[in-house]
Amino acid sequence: GKGVLFGGEPWLLHCVDGRDSTPVEQQLPAIFKEAAEQLRSTASFGLLDCWQRTASGKTLAHRFDFPKPPVIFAVANGDPPSLVDIQGIAKPWQLRRKLQGVVQASIARIGDPKTFKSFCTSRRACLVVGYKAARVLASAMRLLNPLLERHRGVRAVAVDTSVWKVRLDKSLAATKPKRKAKQPKEQAE
């Protein structure tokens, strides 16, 4: 449950309704079964009873405001569930294309304090990339994306430091090494 939803690894989950007398196998769309075989490298596939009460007393459907069944959603990178509409999808490659943007590890650009709060400060682990030039960010992204694929619980955000000021907590800032005062160069006679 929790590890799947918040662990960071990419999952495509089909909500089954345990209250429904229809056997679970019959609640699954054929494309979901076919894609589970062919798209193993993109995401793990699973079933979850989204209408069963959790320890908090809420159902997943209620917590994440899911519509009535059928419900299929993707989770990855510790982000909230994202509904996936499979209406009209006949082939696994079509589903892969739809999933790509959701399950891909990425660096979110921060444009305001509210976005920073939801993408970074509300997370267990957040990496802040400060940049002033787009080419510096592009270079950082090339280096970081493969690492983010392997450490999906870490959210990375990019902050344009020519626009936004990023302040470290005083206790962290105190660990920064002090710059040595430049000694005046002796003049040659």
C-alpha positions in Angstrom: 0.0 0.0 0.0 2.0 3.0 1.3 5.3 1.8 -0.2 3.7 1.5 -3.6 2.0 4.9 -3.4 4.7 6.9 -1.8 7.9 4.9 -2.4 8.7 6.7 -5.6 8.9 3.7 -8.0 6.7 3.9 -11.0 3.4 2.0 -10.7 0.3 1.8 -12.8 -2.6 0.7 -10.6 -6.1 -0.5 -11.4 -8.6 0.1 -8.7 -10.7 -2.9 -8.0 -13.8 -2.6 -6.0 -14.0 -5.3 -3.2 -17.6 -4.4 -2.7 -18.4 -5.5 -6.3 -19.5 -9.1 -6.7 -17.8 -9.3 -10.1 -14.6 -11.3 -9.9 -11.4 -9.2 -9.8 -10.2 -10.8 -13.0 -13.3 -9.6 -14.8 -12.9 -6.0 -13.5 -9.6 -5.7 -15.4 -9.5 -4.3 -18.9 -7.7 -6.6 -21.4 -5.3 -3.8 -22.3 -4.2 -3.6 -18.6 -3.3 -7.3 -18.6 -1.5 -7.1 -22.0 0.4 -3.9 -21.0 1.5 -5.4 -17.7 3.4 -8.0 -19.7 4.9 -5.7 -22.3 5.7 -2.5 -20.2 7.5 -4.0 -17.3 10.5 -1.7 -17.9 8.2 1.4 -17.8 6.3 0.6 -14.6 5.1 -2.1 -12.2 1.5 -3.0 -12.6 -0.9 -3.8 -9.7 -4.4 -4.0 -8.3 -5.6 -2.1 -5.3 -9.0 -2.0 -3.6 -9.5 1.8 -3.6 -12.8 1.6 -1.8 -11.5 -0.3 1.2 -11.0 1.8 4.4 -7.4 2.4 5.3 -6.0 2.9 8.9 -7.0 6.6 8.7 -10.7 5.5 8.1 -10.7 7.0 4.6 -10.6 5.1 1.4 -8.0 5.8 -1.3 -10.8 6.9 -3.6 -12.0 9.5 -1.0 -8.4 10.7 -0.1 -7.4 11.3 -3.7 -10.9 12.2 -5.0 -11.1 9.4 -7.5 -14.2 9.1 -9.7 -16.5 6.1 -9.8 -15.0 2.9 -11.2 -13.3 2.0 -13.5 -10.2 3.9 -12.2 -6.6 3.5 -13.3 -3.9 5.7 -11.9 -0.1 6.1 -12.1 2.2 7.0 -9.3 6.0 7.7 -9.4 8.6 9.9 -7.9 6.6 10.3 -4.7 4.1 12.5 -6.5 0.3 12.2 -5.9 -1.6 9.7 -8.0 -2.4 10.8 -11.6 -5.5 9.4 -13.2 -4.9 7.6 -16.5 -7.7 7.5 -19.0 -7.4 4.3 -21.1 -10.5 5.0 -23.2 -9.6 4.3 -26.8 -6.2 2.7 -26.0 -5.9 -0.5 -27.9 -2.1 -1.2 -27.8 0.5 -1.2 -25.0 2.7 1.3 -26.8 -0.2 3.8 -26.7 -0.4 3.3 -22.9 3.4 3.7 -22.6 3.2 7.1 -24.4 0.5 8.2 -22.0 2.5 7.0 -18.9 5.9 8.5 -20.0 5.2 12.0 -18.7 3.9 10.8 -15.4 6.5 8.2 -14.5 9.6 9.9 -15.8 12.0 11.2 -13.2 12.3 15.0 -13.7 13.4 18.2 -12.2 10.5 20.5 -11.5 10.9 24.2 -12.2 9.8 26.4 -9.4 7.9 29.6 -10.3 6.4 30.6 -7.0 6.5 29.8 -3.2 3.4 27.6 -3.3 5.0 25.3 -6.0 8.2 25.2 -3.9 6.1 24.1 -0.8 4.2 21.4 -2.7 7.2 20.1 -4.7 10.0 20.5 -2.1 9.3 21.4 1.6 6.5 19.0 2.0 8.7 16.1 0.9 11.0 13.8 2.9 13.9 14.5 0.5 14.3 17.4 -1.9 17.3 18.5 -3.9 17.4 22.1 -4.9 19.3 23.1 -8.0 19.9 26.8 -8.1 20.8 28.3 -11.5 21.1 31.7 -13.2 21.6 30.5 -16.8 19.5 28.0 -18.7 22.7 26.2 -20.0 23.8 25.6 -16.4 20.4 24.0 -15.6 20.5 21.9 -18.8 24.0 20.6 -17.8 22.7 19.8 -14.2 19.7 18.0 -15.7 21.9 15.8 -17.9 23.9 14.8 -14.8 21.0 14.4 -12.4 18.3 12.7 -14.4 20.1 9.3 -14.4 20.5 9.6 -10.6 16.9 10.6 -10.1 15.8 7.5 -12.0 17.7 5.4 -9.4 16.6 7.5 -6.3 13.0 8.2 -7.1 12.1 9.1 -3.5 14.1 12.3 -3.9 12.3 15.2 -5.6 14.6 17.6 -7.5 13.5 21.2 -8.1 15.2 24.0 -10.1 15.1 27.6 -8.8 16.2 30.5 -11.0 18.4 32.4 -8.5 18.4 35.4 -10.7 14.7 35.7 -9.9 14.3 34.0 -6.5 16.4 34.1 -3.4 17.1 30.8 -1.7 18.1 31.1 1.9 19.5 28.3 4.0 18.6 27.9 7.6 21.0 29.8 9.9 22.4 26.5 11.3 23.2 25.2 7.8 24.6 28.5 6.6 26.9 28.5 9.7 28.7 25.4 8.3 29.7 27.2 5.1 33.5 27.8 5.0 34.5 31.4 5.5 36.2 33.1 2.5 39.7 34.2 3.3 40.3 37.9 2.9 42.4 38.6 -0.1 45.9 39.7 0.8 47.1 42.8 -1.0 49.7 41.9 -3.5 53.1 43.3 -2.9 54.1 45.8 -5.5 57.3 45.2 -7.4 59.6 48.1 -7.5 
